[in-house]
């Protein structure tokens, strides 16, 4: 049976909503790690009088805040000036450190490549050393006329009665790295017309995360409340790994923004706009506002707020005293009826799930081990600002999921949310570092980039911008005229960034003094890198394109004032068009770190224009002598798999690999190929 995978489009122009969460815990796989809390996050008594966000006292105040947003016209904040271009987003599944084990030890395997160490991300494949869990989406087409209403509403059609419908499943394979084989173990079937966003794994459970609609959010549509007025649900299910039997189910009203897992807590960030009968979301006239007011006076709003269903028991998603809202000034400028909710699901006791709401828009998720940041477009759209709201989690593991508001700030520029750009924000030693971009109405230089560093104020509940680049003392721009921002990576007291129009300047930032960041060095090379991976303080790996050919490049960054390119390897011979999902989706990039050498696996799609046939490939590389001097490091291609990519999946380009000792498992479409590390495997009739 041929299966179908799903990918999500997220907005390039929307400001990034980040969720960074603090936790302690340990476990036996990628989803659990011992994480020490960052310094400076313990609660202290501070002045809250000027807080950007204010605590809601009770249900009446919450309803008043929401109703007020149905009495105003569309906020100017969400009306893009016509001179600014609307960009389209790259595909994204489900937004640092690769969660990987040592390649040199006796029994270790790779795991999902993620933004933050110790913070797991949902993906289409998970592995526990014994079994492979693969999220797949079957597509059924009965040849009838396409009916989008029926497609997105299971109540309108059932199974074979639908012209086109989707049924998700989790294929489970027994996998032996020692004997290099896989065999069917079982399959988890999910209800029709759910979209399986991804999987999580812990010692005892496999978790499925699914939604009822796909969101292909383009540009400003991501931050427009009108696009969230629909009957959406997010469903999380826990299945026993041995019997594959469902243990529990939890359903949240709203649309999925993002999810992350820390230790035994799964955090789900969602958006919800109440759908109120007879009420216009953006009344454009006094008459329309009066009609809304009259309807609101007769409406019981509590009946239209989001619910959560835990194992069949329905209840309010959140309590009003667990909500915050914009202060009056901010609300007048950017307020809308959308609610953003952070739900902390305790995986070992899902009935103890807690939710926190912010009666304000937010546009995405970033999770670290200690803090939660929500960001949204700032107060002045002409300046393209981003508002940032910080929350911390209680250090006490018993209160791990509790959110503690720490303050807000506004910075210049926006955080584009798409694929690998989630590396553009990072927290280190209590300092938030982020790279933003802003469109300029200048035909000679249409985009500027900004580096900002923020820290909590010690006396007030607010965040302070302690430094930015460029500035008066260091006016040099980040990137040359008209160069867009590509690969970004923060690593300890450094940051790396790639800008590109014709050539690729690789910038190295020195952040050792957070109040005085500087561009320490730059290197101009052909092409550009879309994904950067710091190996250590001497070596950096970049993956990108040069002359329309995929490349993997090794840099010497031991001297941050003079970065150098040590070597580069091209994927393929350049005779056919070839592209890789890893260019925009970090989960397709596999990295297994060892004591002295590291292993890298990168998938690609190869298209033969003559035969019009396509193939799936997996390239294997090894970095040797990484602990010697940078000049002694060697990057070599060891082998590849080339397999038939003919399938009928919804997203046939989805590819992943798992490395376990000297065995490679390669997922392409709905099939898994197994072979030896560094070997050549060809299973392609084309």
KEZA-750919 format. One line per field, with one value per residue (C-alpha): residue number from 1; residue in three letters; x, y, z. Coordinates in nm, 2 decimals. Example, Ala and Ser with C-alpha at 12.3 -4.5 7.8 and 13.67 -1.06 7.14 Angstrom:
// KEZA-750919
num = 1	2
residuo = ALA	SER
east = 1.23	1.37
north = -0.45	-0.11
up = 0.78	0.71
// end
This chain:
// KEZA-750919
num = 1	2	3	4	5	6	7	8	9	10	11	12	13	14	15	16	17	18	19	20	21	22	23	24	25	26	27	28	29	30	31	32	33	34	35	36	37	38	39	40	41	42	43	44	45	46	47	48	49	50	51	52	53	54	55	56	57	58	59	60	61	62	63	64	65	66	67	68	69	70	71	72	73	74	75	76	77	78	79	80	81	82	83	84	85	86	87	88	89	90	91	92	93	94	95	96	97	98	99	100	101	102	103	104	105	106	107	108	109	110	111	112	113	114	115	116	117	118	119	120	121	122	123	124	125	126	127	128	129	130	131	132	133	134	135	136	137	138	139	140	141	142	143	144	145	146	147	148	149	150	151	152	153	154	155	156	157	158	159	160	161	162	163	164	165	166	167	168	169	170	171	172	173	174	175	176	177	178	179	180	181	182	183	184	185	186	187	188	189	190	191	192	193	194	195	196	197	198	199	200	201	202	203	204	205	206	207	208	209	210	211	212	213	214	215	216	217	218	219	220	221	222	223	224	225	226	227	228	229	230	231	232	233	234	235	236	237	238	239	240	241	242	243	244	245	246	247	248	249	250	251	252	253	254	255	256	257	258	259	260	261	262	263	264	265	266	267	268	269	270	271	272	273	274	275	276	277	278	279	280	281	282	283	284	285	286	287	288	289	290	291	292	293	294	295	296	297	298	299	300	301	302	303	304	305	306	307	308	309	310	311	312	313	314	315	316	317	318	319	320	321	322	323	324	325	326	327	328	329	330	331	332	333	334	335	336	337	338	339	340	341	342	343	344	345	346	347	348	349	350	351	352	353	354	355	356	357	358	359	360	361	362	363	364	365	366	367	368	369	370	371	372	373	374	375	376	377	378	379	380	381	382	383	384	385	386	387	388	389	390	391	392	393	394	395	396	397	398	399	400	401	402	403	404	405	406	407	408	409	410	411	412	413	414	415	416	417	418	419	420	421	422	423	424	425	426	427	428	429	430	431	432	433	434	435	436	437	438	439	440	441	442	443	444	445	446	447	448	449	450	451	452	453	454	455	456	457	458	459	460	461	462	463	464	465	466	467	468	469	470	471	472	473	474	475	476	477	478	479	480	481	482	483	484	485	486	487	488	489	490	491	492	493	494	495	496	497	498	499	500	501	502	503	504	505	506	507	508	509	510	511	512	513	514	515	516	517	518	519	520	521	522	523	524	525	526	527	528	529	530	531	532	533	534	535	536	537	538	539	540	541	542	543	544	545	546	547	548	549	550	551	552	553	554	555	556	557	558	559	560	561	562	563	564	565	566	567	568	569	570	571	572	573	574	575	576	577	578	579	580	581	582	583	584	585	586	587	588	589	590	591	592	593	594	595	596	597	598	599	600	601	602	603	604	605	606	607	608	609	610	611	612	613	614	615	616	617	618	619	620	621	622	623	624	625	626	627	628	629	630	631	632	633	634	635	636	637	638	639	640	641	642	643	644	645	646	647	648	649	650	651	652	653	654	655	656	657	658	659	660	661	662	663	664	665	666	667	668	669	670	671	672	673	674	675	676	677	678	679	680	681	682	683	684	685	686
residuo = UNK	UNK	UNK	UNK	UNK	UNK	UNK	UNK	UNK	UNK	UNK	UNK	UNK	UNK	UNK	UNK	UNK	UNK	UNK	UNK	UNK	UNK	UNK	UNK	UNK	UNK	UNK	UNK	UNK	UNK	UNK	UNK	UNK	UNK	UNK	UNK	UNK	UNK	UNK	UNK	UNK	UNK	UNK	UNK	UNK	UNK	UNK	UNK	UNK	UNK	UNK	UNK	UNK	UNK	UNK	UNK	UNK	UNK	UNK	UNK	UNK	UNK	UNK	UNK	UNK	UNK	UNK	UNK	UNK	UNK	UNK	UNK	UNK	UNK	UNK	UNK	UNK	UNK	UNK	UNK	UNK	UNK	UNK	UNK	UNK	UNK	UNK	UNK	UNK	UNK	UNK	UNK	UNK	UNK	UNK	UNK	UNK	UNK	UNK	UNK	UNK	UNK	UNK	UNK	UNK	UNK	UNK	UNK	UNK	UNK	UNK	UNK	UNK	UNK	UNK	UNK	UNK	UNK	UNK	UNK	UNK	UNK	UNK	UNK	UNK	UNK	UNK	UNK	UNK	UNK	UNK	UNK	UNK	UNK	UNK	UNK	UNK	UNK	UNK	UNK	UNK	UNK	UNK	UNK	UNK	UNK	UNK	UNK	UNK	UNK	UNK	UNK	UNK	UNK	UNK	UNK	UNK	UNK	UNK	UNK	UNK	UNK	UNK	UNK	UNK	UNK	UNK	UNK	UNK	UNK	UNK	UNK	UNK	UNK	UNK	UNK	UNK	UNK	UNK	UNK	UNK	UNK	UNK	UNK	UNK	UNK	UNK	UNK	UNK	UNK	UNK	UNK	UNK	UNK	UNK	UNK	UNK	UNK	UNK	UNK	UNK	UNK	UNK	UNK	UNK	UNK	UNK	UNK	UNK	UNK	UNK	UNK	UNK	UNK	UNK	UNK	UNK	UNK	UNK	UNK	UNK	UNK	UNK	UNK	UNK	UNK	UNK	UNK	UNK	UNK	UNK	UNK	UNK	UNK	UNK	UNK	UNK	UNK	UNK	UNK	UNK	UNK	UNK	UNK	UNK	UNK	UNK	UNK	UNK	UNK	UNK	UNK	UNK	UNK	UNK	UNK	UNK	UNK	UNK	UNK	UNK	UNK	UNK	UNK	UNK	UNK	UNK	UNK	UNK	UNK	UNK	UNK	UNK	UNK	UNK	UNK	UNK	UNK	UNK	UNK	UNK	UNK	UNK	UNK	UNK	UNK	UNK	UNK	UNK	UNK	UNK	UNK	UNK	UNK	UNK	UNK	UNK	UNK	UNK	UNK	UNK	UNK	UNK	UNK	UNK	UNK	UNK	UNK	UNK	UNK	UNK	UNK	UNK	UNK	UNK	UNK	UNK	UNK	UNK	UNK	UNK	UNK	UNK	UNK	UNK	UNK	UNK	UNK	UNK	UNK	UNK	UNK	UNK	UNK	UNK	UNK	UNK	UNK	UNK	UNK	UNK	UNK	UNK	UNK	UNK	UNK	UNK	UNK	UNK	UNK	UNK	UNK	UNK	UNK	UNK	UNK	UNK	UNK	UNK	UNK	UNK	UNK	UNK	UNK	UNK	UNK	UNK	UNK	UNK	UNK	UNK	UNK	UNK	UNK	UNK	UNK	UNK	UNK	UNK	UNK	UNK	UNK	UNK	UNK	UNK	UNK	UNK	UNK	UNK	UNK	UNK	UNK	UNK	UNK	UNK	UNK	UNK	UNK	UNK	UNK	UNK	UNK	UNK	UNK	UNK	UNK	UNK	UNK	UNK	UNK	UNK	UNK	UNK	UNK	UNK	UNK	UNK	UNK	UNK	UNK	UNK	UNK	UNK	UNK	UNK	UNK	UNK	UNK	UNK	UNK	UNK	UNK	UNK	UNK	UNK	UNK	UNK	UNK	UNK	UNK	UNK	UNK	UNK	UNK	UNK	UNK	UNK	UNK	UNK	UNK	UNK	UNK	UNK	UNK	UNK	UNK	UNK	UNK	UNK	UNK	UNK	UNK	UNK	UNK	UNK	UNK	UNK	UNK	UNK	UNK	UNK	UNK	UNK	UNK	UNK	UNK	UNK	UNK	UNK	UNK	UNK	UNK	UNK	UNK	UNK	UNK	UNK	UNK	UNK	UNK	UNK	UNK	UNK	UNK	UNK	UNK	UNK	UNK	UNK	UNK	UNK	UNK	UNK	UNK	UNK	UNK	UNK	UNK	UNK	UNK	UNK	UNK	UNK	UNK	UNK	UNK	UNK	UNK	UNK	UNK	UNK	UNK	UNK	UNK	UNK	UNK	UNK	UNK	UNK	UNK	UNK	UNK	UNK	UNK	UNK	UNK	UNK	UNK	UNK	UNK	UNK	UNK	UNK	UNK	UNK	UNK	UNK	UNK	UNK	UNK	UNK	UNK	UNK	UNK	UNK	UNK	UNK	UNK	UNK	UNK	UNK	UNK	UNK	UNK	UNK	UNK	UNK	UNK	UNK	UNK	UNK	UNK	UNK	UNK	UNK	UNK	UNK	UNK	UNK	UNK	UNK	UNK	UNK	UNK	UNK	UNK	UNK	UNK	UNK	UNK	UNK	UNK	UNK	UNK	UNK	UNK	UNK	UNK	UNK	UNK	UNK	UNK	UNK	UNK	UNK	UNK	UNK	UNK	UNK	UNK	UNK	UNK	UNK	UNK	UNK	UNK	UNK	UNK	UNK	UNK	UNK	UNK	UNK	UNK	UNK	UNK	UNK	UNK	UNK	UNK	UNK	UNK	UNK	UNK	UNK	UNK	UNK	UNK	UNK	UNK	UNK	UNK	UNK	UNK	UNK	UNK	UNK	UNK	UNK	UNK	UNK	UNK	UNK	UNK	UNK	UNK	UNK	UNK	UNK	UNK	UNK	UNK	UNK	UNK	UNK	UNK	UNK	UNK	UNK	UNK	UNK	UNK	UNK	UNK	UNK	UNK	UNK	UNK	UNK	UNK	UNK	UNK	UNK	UNK	UNK	UNK
east = 0.00	0.13	0.12	0.11	0.31	0.23	0.43	0.32	0.37	0.45	0.48	0.79	0.66	0.51	0.71	0.82	0.63	0.88	0.82	1.12	1.06	1.26	1.27	1.49	1.49	1.67	1.58	1.70	1.63	1.63	1.32	1.48	1.80	1.93	1.91	2.04	1.84	2.00	2.11	1.90	1.56	1.44	1.14	1.21	0.99	0.98	0.76	0.47	0.31	0.45	0.42	0.34	0.12	-0.12	-0.27	-0.64	-0.83	-1.14	-1.37	-1.56	-1.24	-1.13	-1.46	-1.45	-1.10	-1.22	-1.54	-1.36	-1.17	-1.50	-1.57	-1.28	-1.18	-0.90	-0.58	-0.35	-0.07	-0.19	-0.22	0.11	0.23	0.19	0.56	0.67	0.69	0.49	0.71	0.61	0.71	0.92	0.76	0.80	0.70	0.61	1.18	2.09	2.22	2.17	2.04	2.29	2.49	2.85	2.95	3.26	3.09	2.96	2.59	2.46	2.22	2.11	1.79	1.59	1.80	1.66	1.71	1.78	1.96	1.72	1.41	1.26	1.07	0.79	0.90	0.78	1.02	1.14	1.38	1.45	1.73	1.49	1.19	1.13	0.81	0.70	0.42	0.24	-0.06	-0.26	-0.44	-0.76	-0.90	-1.23	-1.23	-1.53	-1.55	-1.33	-1.53	-1.31	-1.59	-1.62	-1.25	-1.20	-1.51	-1.53	-1.90	-1.98	-1.83	-1.72	-1.45	-1.53	-1.81	-1.55	-1.42	-1.07	-0.99	-0.68	-0.62	-0.31	-0.12	0.20	0.40	0.61	0.91	1.13	1.49	1.81	2.13	2.35	2.18	2.08	1.72	1.37	1.04	0.68	0.59	0.25	0.06	-0.14	-0.45	-0.58	-0.92	-0.99	-0.92	-0.68	-0.34	-0.06	0.18	0.44	0.55	0.72	0.88	0.97	1.07	0.71	0.50	0.48	0.28	0.09	0.01	-0.26	-0.49	-0.80	-0.69	-0.36	-0.25	-0.07	-0.02	0.12	0.26	0.03	-0.24	-0.06	-0.12	-0.48	-0.74	-0.99	-0.78	-0.82	-1.20	-1.28	-1.36	-1.01	-0.89	-0.55	-0.54	-0.26	-0.27	-0.04	0.01	0.20	0.51	0.49	0.12	0.06	-0.27	-0.40	-0.36	-0.51	-0.63	-0.65	-0.82	-0.77	-0.99	-0.78	-0.51	-0.16	0.12	0.40	0.49	0.79	0.87	1.09	1.13	0.78	0.60	0.47	0.40	0.15	0.10	-0.23	-0.43	-0.81	-1.05	-1.40	-1.65	-1.94	-2.28	-2.40	-2.08	-1.83	-1.47	-1.36	-1.65	-1.56	-1.84	-2.02	-2.33	-2.14	-1.98	-2.32	-2.46	-2.17	-2.22	-2.59	-2.51	-2.23	-2.47	-2.69	-2.41	-2.28	-1.92	-1.80	-1.99	-1.76	-1.42	-1.19	-1.24	-1.02	-1.13	-0.92	-1.03	-1.38	-1.42	-1.49	-1.37	-1.25	-0.91	-0.79	-0.91	-0.93	-0.68	-0.42	-0.45	-0.27	-0.36	-0.19	-0.19	-0.44	-0.19	-0.07	-0.42	-0.55	-0.28	-0.24	-0.52	-0.74	-0.98	-0.72	-0.62	-0.28	-0.27	0.03	-0.09	0.15	0.06	0.20	0.26	0.26	-0.06	-0.25	-0.54	-0.31	-0.27	-0.27	-0.31	-0.22	-0.36	-0.25	-0.54	-0.32	-0.18	0.14	0.28	0.51	0.71	1.07	1.14	1.46	1.52	1.44	1.22	0.91	0.91	0.60	0.66	0.43	0.43	0.53	0.34	0.48	0.43	0.61	0.92	0.85	0.91	0.87	0.72	0.88	0.72	0.93	0.81	1.01	0.93	0.96	1.28	1.10	1.04	0.70	0.59	0.78	0.49	0.41	0.47	0.61	0.59	0.93	0.88	0.85	1.04	1.02	1.30	1.35	1.28	1.09	1.17	1.07	0.92	1.01	1.21	1.57	1.52	1.41	1.78	1.77	1.68	1.86	1.90	2.24	2.32	2.00	2.06	1.82	2.00	1.81	1.87	1.58	1.52	1.32	1.21	1.33	1.17	1.50	1.56	1.94	1.91	1.57	1.65	1.84	1.94	1.97	2.13	1.97	2.06	1.81	1.81	1.57	1.54	1.64	1.38	1.08	0.90	1.04	1.31	1.59	1.77	2.13	2.29	2.22	2.41	2.46	2.50	2.67	3.00	2.98	2.78	2.88	2.57	2.51	2.52	2.58	2.31	2.01	2.15	1.89	1.96	2.01	2.19	2.21	2.35	2.42	2.69	2.80	2.95	2.94	2.70	2.73	2.52	2.52	2.38	2.36	2.27	2.56	2.82	2.80	2.95	2.99	2.98	3.13	2.99	3.17	2.91	3.14	3.05	2.68	2.67	2.93	2.87	3.08	3.13	3.46	3.53	3.38	3.45	3.32	3.27	3.06	2.71	2.54	2.48	2.12	2.21	2.50	2.63	2.90	3.13	3.34	3.51	3.74	3.51	3.19	2.99	2.77	2.51	2.38	2.41	2.67	2.60	2.27	2.45	2.42	2.74	2.87	3.15	3.39	3.51	3.80	3.67	3.94	4.04	3.71	3.87	3.97	3.73	3.85	3.70	3.89	3.71	3.38	3.21	2.94	2.65	2.62	2.80	2.59	2.46	2.10	1.89	1.92	1.76	1.75	1.48	1.76	1.79	1.48	1.40	1.66	1.50	1.63	1.99	2.13	2.44	2.60	2.88	3.18	3.49	3.72	3.50	3.14	2.90	2.66	2.38	2.20	1.91	1.83	1.60	1.75	1.56	1.67	1.53	1.59	1.40	1.18	1.24	1.33	1.54	1.60	1.95	2.12	2.48	2.71	3.00	3.25	3.44	3.77	4.04	3.80	3.99	4.33	4.42	4.16	4.39	4.41	4.03	3.91	3.56	3.51	3.22	3.20	2.91	2.55	2.21	2.02	1.66	1.34	1.13	0.81	0.53	0.19	0.25	0.09	0.44	0.67	0.98	0.99	1.31	1.49	1.78	1.88	2.24	2.30	2.65	2.75	2.39	2.19	1.81	1.69	1.32	1.20	0.83	0.67	0.97	1.28	1.61	1.88	2.25	2.60	2.75	2.98	2.86	2.68	2.32	2.14	1.77	1.65	1.51	1.57
north = 0.00	0.34	0.61	0.98	1.22	1.57	1.89	2.22	2.57	2.84	3.20	3.38	3.73	3.65	3.73	3.42	3.31	3.13	2.90	2.83	2.61	2.51	2.16	1.91	1.54	1.25	0.95	0.69	0.85	1.17	1.32	1.32	1.49	1.63	2.01	2.25	2.57	2.89	3.14	3.44	3.28	3.24	3.45	3.78	4.07	4.32	4.62	4.51	4.85	4.90	4.54	4.48	4.18	4.20	3.92	3.86	3.85	3.65	3.52	3.85	4.04	3.77	3.79	4.17	4.17	3.93	4.11	4.45	4.31	4.26	4.63	4.76	4.76	4.54	4.66	4.86	4.63	4.36	4.58	4.54	4.86	4.80	4.89	4.58	4.25	3.95	3.65	3.28	3.03	2.72	2.38	2.29	1.98	2.05	2.49	2.44	2.11	1.78	1.52	1.26	0.98	0.90	0.73	0.57	0.38	0.02	0.08	0.43	0.57	0.91	1.09	1.38	1.68	1.96	2.33	2.28	1.99	1.82	1.96	1.70	1.78	1.59	1.42	1.16	0.90	0.79	0.51	0.36	0.12	-0.17	-0.04	0.22	0.43	0.60	0.85	0.80	0.95	0.73	0.90	0.75	0.89	0.74	0.94	1.15	1.53	1.70	1.85	2.05	2.08	1.70	1.66	1.87	1.77	1.39	1.43	1.50	1.18	0.85	0.63	0.52	0.78	1.06	1.16	1.21	1.14	1.07	0.82	0.85	0.56	0.48	0.19	0.01	-0.20	-0.43	-0.32	-0.50	-0.29	-0.60	-0.81	-0.51	-0.59	-0.46	-0.65	-0.55	-0.53	-0.37	-0.06	0.21	0.33	0.68	0.82	0.93	1.29	1.36	1.49	1.33	1.61	1.39	1.15	1.17	0.88	0.80	0.48	0.34	0.53	0.64	0.97	1.08	1.45	1.52	1.79	1.81	2.07	2.16	2.51	2.66	3.00	3.26	3.59	3.81	3.54	3.37	3.67	3.74	3.63	3.56	3.26	3.09	3.12	2.75	2.43	2.30	2.04	1.90	1.54	1.38	1.01	0.78	0.42	0.15	0.07	-0.31	-0.38	-0.06	-0.02	0.33	0.43	0.78	1.06	1.43	1.68	2.05	2.31	2.52	2.51	2.38	2.63	2.41	2.15	2.05	1.78	1.82	1.52	1.39	1.71	1.77	2.14	2.22	2.58	2.65	2.94	2.99	3.26	3.23	3.18	3.40	3.38	3.70	3.89	4.04	3.99	4.33	4.58	4.85	5.10	5.25	5.06	4.73	4.80	4.87	4.55	4.36	4.53	4.44	4.08	4.06	4.19	3.89	3.64	3.40	3.41	3.13	2.88	2.97	2.95	2.66	2.32	2.02	1.66	1.42	1.06	1.16	1.42	1.77	2.08	2.43	2.45	2.70	2.90	3.27	3.32	3.14	3.40	3.72	4.00	4.30	4.62	4.89	5.07	4.76	4.62	4.93	4.90	4.52	4.35	4.09	3.82	3.54	3.35	3.18	2.88	2.69	2.34	2.14	1.77	1.54	1.23	1.00	1.15	1.33	1.41	1.66	1.86	2.24	2.52	2.89	3.15	3.48	3.69	3.82	3.69	3.49	3.33	3.03	2.83	2.80	2.59	2.58	2.42	2.71	2.99	3.05	3.34	3.44	3.70	3.88	4.19	4.50	4.82	5.01	4.82	5.08	4.99	4.62	4.55	4.23	4.21	3.95	3.81	3.60	3.33	3.10	2.76	2.69	2.52	2.27	1.97	1.92	2.25	2.20	2.31	2.63	2.95	3.26	3.58	3.76	4.06	4.19	4.40	4.53	4.50	4.61	4.37	4.05	3.68	3.50	3.16	2.89	2.57	2.61	2.98	2.87	2.87	3.25	3.28	3.13	3.17	3.14	3.21	3.41	3.63	3.60	3.65	3.68	3.79	3.98	4.12	4.42	4.52	4.85	5.08	5.12	4.98	4.97	4.78	4.62	4.43	4.50	4.25	4.31	4.13	4.19	4.07	4.10	4.03	4.06	4.39	4.34	4.58	4.58	4.30	4.38	4.28	4.52	4.53	4.54	4.55	4.55	4.54	4.76	5.05	5.38	5.24	4.94	5.07	4.79	4.62	4.25	4.15	4.35	4.54	4.32	4.01	3.79	3.59	3.22	2.99	3.11	2.93	3.04	2.84	2.93	3.28	3.29	3.33	3.24	3.39	3.36	3.63	3.59	3.75	3.67	3.54	3.40	3.61	3.39	3.62	3.52	3.72	3.74	3.74	3.68	4.03	4.04	4.41	4.46	4.21	4.25	4.11	3.94	3.81	3.72	3.50	3.55	3.24	3.12	3.00	3.00	2.77	2.72	2.49	2.55	2.29	2.39	2.09	2.26	2.59	2.52	2.36	2.46	2.26	2.43	2.27	2.46	2.53	2.65	2.69	2.50	2.20	2.08	2.11	2.02	2.26	2.25	2.57	2.66	2.90	2.86	3.22	3.40	3.70	3.50	3.21	2.98	2.72	2.40	2.18	2.13	1.83	1.84	1.60	1.42	1.49	1.80	1.63	1.61	1.84	1.75	1.90	1.81	1.84	1.92	2.26	2.38	2.10	2.02	1.69	1.55	1.62	1.34	1.39	1.13	1.27	1.06	1.10	1.17	1.14	1.24	1.09	1.28	1.16	1.39	1.28	1.42	1.38	1.34	1.43	1.30	1.55	1.31	1.01	1.23	0.98	1.06	0.88	0.91	0.92	0.93	1.06	0.95	1.17	1.14	1.41	1.28	1.43	1.68	1.71	1.78	2.11	2.25	2.21	1.83	1.78	1.58	1.57	1.27	1.11	0.74	0.61	0.65	0.48	0.53	0.39	0.41	0.71	0.60	0.62	0.78	0.96	1.29	1.44	1.19	1.41	1.33	1.15	1.06	0.84	0.67	0.57	0.29	0.17	0.07	0.03	0.28	0.29	0.51	0.62	0.75	0.77	0.47	0.24	0.18	0.05	-0.09	-0.11	-0.06	0.27	0.39	0.13	0.17	0.04	0.07	-0.03	0.19	0.07	0.42
up = 0.00	-0.09	0.18	0.21	0.43	0.52	0.55	0.70	0.56	0.81	0.74	0.64	0.72	1.06	1.37	1.55	1.86	2.07	2.36	2.58	2.88	3.19	3.32	3.50	3.42	3.28	3.07	2.82	2.48	2.28	2.46	2.80	2.92	3.24	3.20	3.46	3.49	3.35	3.62	3.70	3.64	4.00	4.09	4.26	4.37	4.09	4.00	3.77	3.71	3.36	3.25	2.88	2.99	3.28	3.48	3.43	3.76	3.68	3.41	3.37	3.29	3.04	2.86	2.86	2.71	2.43	2.36	2.32	2.02	1.83	1.85	1.65	1.29	1.16	1.35	1.13	1.26	1.03	0.72	0.54	0.36	-0.02	-0.08	0.12	-0.06	0.06	0.09	0.08	0.33	0.29	0.40	0.76	0.95	1.29	1.45	1.84	1.91	1.74	1.99	1.90	2.07	2.02	1.70	1.86	2.14	2.12	2.08	1.99	1.74	1.60	1.69	1.56	1.49	1.70	1.79	2.16	2.34	2.58	2.40	2.17	1.85	1.67	1.35	1.11	1.23	1.58	1.69	2.03	1.93	1.87	1.67	1.41	1.44	1.11	1.07	0.74	0.57	0.34	0.05	-0.09	-0.42	-0.54	-0.86	-0.75	-0.78	-0.53	-0.24	-0.01	0.25	0.26	0.27	0.58	0.77	0.85	0.94	0.57	0.45	0.59	0.44	0.09	0.06	0.04	-0.30	-0.15	0.21	0.42	0.69	0.91	1.06	1.24	1.09	1.34	1.23	1.43	1.35	1.40	1.36	1.42	1.15	0.93	0.87	0.94	0.96	1.03	1.40	1.38	1.28	1.47	1.28	1.35	1.24	0.89	0.78	1.07	0.96	1.15	1.24	1.40	1.67	2.01	2.20	2.56	2.74	2.75	2.50	2.14	2.11	1.81	1.75	1.49	1.36	1.16	0.91	0.73	0.75	0.46	0.61	0.37	0.48	0.69	0.69	0.98	1.21	1.10	1.35	1.08	0.96	1.30	1.31	1.24	1.42	1.47	1.71	1.82	1.93	2.13	2.19	2.40	2.29	2.47	2.28	2.33	2.25	2.05	2.24	2.31	2.68	2.67	2.44	2.48	2.24	2.25	2.07	1.85	1.57	1.63	1.63	1.76	2.02	2.21	2.48	2.79	3.01	3.09	2.98	2.63	2.56	2.29	2.18	2.00	1.87	1.89	1.77	1.91	1.64	1.75	1.57	1.40	1.49	1.25	1.34	1.20	1.20	0.96	1.04	1.34	1.24	1.23	1.57	1.71	1.57	1.73	2.06	2.07	1.98	2.24	2.51	2.46	2.42	2.68	2.57	2.81	2.59	2.30	2.47	2.40	2.57	2.64	2.64	2.84	2.80	2.73	3.00	2.87	3.06	3.00	2.84	3.10	3.40	3.37	3.66	3.44	3.17	3.08	2.84	2.67	2.87	2.75	2.53	2.35	2.32	2.15	1.88	1.82	2.01	1.84	1.95	1.90	2.21	2.24	2.48	2.62	2.73	2.95	2.92	3.19	2.99	3.29	3.42	3.14	3.37	3.54	3.22	3.28	3.03	3.03	2.80	2.66	2.53	2.25	1.91	1.88	1.57	1.64	1.89	2.01	2.32	2.53	2.86	3.09	2.94	2.74	2.49	2.30	2.02	1.79	1.56	1.76	1.82	1.52	1.19	0.99	1.19	1.16	1.53	1.72	2.07	2.30	2.61	2.84	3.08	3.30	3.45	3.82	3.90	4.13	3.91	4.09	3.94	3.61	3.39	3.57	3.37	3.54	3.35	3.35	3.12	2.77	2.52	2.16	1.91	1.55	1.27	1.25	1.30	0.99	1.08	0.83	0.87	0.96	1.04	1.39	1.47	1.46	1.83	2.13	2.50	2.67	3.04	3.08	2.77	2.47	2.14	1.81	1.45	1.29	0.94	0.81	0.47	0.34	0.08	-0.09	-0.43	-0.36	-0.04	0.02	0.35	0.67	0.95	1.32	1.61	1.95	2.30	2.58	2.95	3.24	3.43	3.80	3.94	3.70	3.51	3.17	2.94	2.85	2.51	2.64	2.29	1.92	1.60	1.39	1.64	1.65	1.76	1.52	1.22	0.98	0.83	0.87	0.51	0.20	0.01	-0.09	0.08	0.25	0.56	0.53	0.77	1.13	1.44	1.80	1.97	2.32	2.31	1.93	1.65	1.28	1.00	0.63	0.40	0.02	-0.31	-0.54	-0.29	0.06	0.34	0.65	0.95	1.29	1.59	1.92	2.20	2.49	2.63	2.59	2.62	2.35	2.07	1.76	1.41	1.47	1.12	0.78	0.49	0.13	-0.07	-0.37	-0.31	0.03	0.33	0.46	0.76	0.99	1.24	1.49	1.56	1.83	1.87	1.58	1.32	1.15	0.89	0.64	0.40	0.11	-0.27	-0.51	-0.88	-0.82	-0.68	-0.32	-0.12	0.23	0.34	0.64	0.79	1.02	1.29	1.55	1.48	1.48	1.31	1.01	0.93	0.65	0.42	0.46	0.21	0.03	-0.12	-0.38	-0.37	-0.71	-1.03	-1.13	-1.45	-1.31	-1.10	-0.73	-0.42	-0.05	0.22	0.46	0.30	0.48	0.72	0.99	1.07	0.74	0.84	1.05	1.27	1.49	1.70	1.81	2.02	1.73	1.42	1.34	1.09	0.87	0.64	0.40	0.17	-0.17	-0.47	-0.81	-1.13	-1.47	-1.72	-2.01	-1.87	-1.65	-1.37	-1.01	-0.76	-0.38	-0.25	0.08	0.10	0.38	0.51	0.78	0.97	1.09	1.33	1.47	1.80	1.63	1.48	1.25	0.95	1.02	1.00	0.71	0.55	0.33	0.13	0.22	0.02	-0.08	-0.12	-0.44	-0.44	-0.64	-0.53	-0.71	-0.46	-0.41	-0.09	-0.01	0.04	-0.14	-0.08	0.29	0.37	0.70	0.81	1.13	1.21	1.45	1.49	1.14	1.01	0.82	0.80	0.52	0.50	0.16	0.12	0.28	0.25	0.46	0.31	0.54	0.46	0.59	0.69	0.41	0.16	-0.17	-0.21	-0.54	-0.57	-0.85	-1.18	-1.33
// end
